[in-house]
Amino acid sequence: MSIAQELIAVHPVRKSSRQKRAFIGYVQNLCHQHGWSCAIETGGMAPKSRNIVIGDLETAQIVVTAHYDTCAALPLPNFITPRNPLCFLLYQLLLCAALFIPPIALAALLGRWLNQPMVRAFLCPLFTLLICVQMICGFANPHTANDNTSGTAVVLELMASLPENSRANAALVLFDNEELGLFGSAFFQRKHRRQMANKLLVNLDCVSDGTHWMLCAKKAARQNPRYAILAQAFEKSAQAAGKTPVCCAAAWTIYPSDQMQFRQGVAVCALKKAPLIGLYMDRIHTPFDTVYDPVNLNGLKDWLLQAICSIKQQAARSKSEPAFRPDAPLPASTPE
């Protein structure tokens, strides 16, 4: 059984403290088996986040991340259209209306039926509060294949596959509490601001369910000389996997996830495509989140392996080339 298969079979839900402790122990054992250092960093806003840092941030030239916590169950999916802001906004408004109007209407009807205005005044905020509690920290979603067991699986498969001579060039981080408001990545960013100042951070979130792979980078990330290697390898790997690559700028794309916390953040996800709507993601945050595509998982792992090894080779070439000195004497010309 591969790590990706084991993860979905043994640790599909990672929401409660007990479930997270079991998963952290699982990751620590994997790191020990494959010869990686592993640190658990605890802190940040309440509830405290427990981030898993694999490898050395000081020597890493690229940091690959995913959030390992999973969400509460909702009756309707969090429908995301990264390249269609109007559709995204309209759906968010519709989602709020669908979640909050029915319980408020029910409270009003109960108050009217009982002929007790005070009952209505009490039940309306109570039902609204219960909906908010369920959205944030309520009953766990039982199926999390795409969000975000998929991204977590790619990070762990990469950890197991990366050659020893390339490990100094990459660090891997699994964030906690993304579903509560990006708390884990915010804590990590504050703690490691200096180490992350000039590093690419590639965040994998919902990478399993879709025929289009999106690579969405901030301006500072696109200016990093290593980004060209990353993007070129991304396009080749997507085509080899039979997927359609989409490389775009973060300034014109809506994708709320942990990469937003970092100056050189890069988001990676899998999307579907439909007329008028364009690229979209559905099913997440509901029990219908069951698509766990091994083609996507293996293809993205192979992409990161290739990119990290190419970045290592680029760094080795730059070190071997002598630095240019303006005051150095010119080489003697040879007679014709």
Sequence and secondary structure as in RCSB ss.txt:
>XXXX:A:sequence
MSIAQELIAVHPVRKSSRQKRAFIGYVQNLCHQHGWSCAIETGGMAPKSRNIVIGDLETAQIVVTAHYDTCAALP
LPNFITPRNPLCFLLYQLLLCAALFIPPIALAALLGRWLNQPMVRAFLCPLFTLLICVQMICGFANPHTANDNTS
GTAVVLELMASLPENSRANAALVLFDNEELGLFGSAFFQRKHRRQMANKLLVNLDCVSDGTHWMLCAKKAARQNP
RYAILAQAFEKSAQAAGKTPVCCAAAWTIYPSDQMQFRQGVAVCALKKAPLIGLYMDRIHTPFDTVYDPVNLNGL
KDWLLQAICSIKQQAARSKSEPAFRPDAPLPASTPE
>XXXX:A:secstr
  HHHHHHHH S   SHHHHHHHHHHHHHHHHHHT  EEEEEESSSS EEEEEES TTT SEEEEEE    B  S
S   B TT HHHHHHHHHHHHHHHHHHHHHHHHHHHHHTT HHHHHHHHHHHHHHHHHHHHHSSB S  IIIIII
HHHHHHHHHHHS GGGGGGEEEEEES STTTSHHHHHHHHHTTTTTTT EEEEE S SS SEEEEEE HHHHHST
THHHHHHHHHHHHHHTT EEEEEEGGG    SGGGGSTTEEEEEEEEEETTTEEEB STTSTT     HHHHHHH
HHHHHHHHHHHHHHHHHHHHS    TTS        
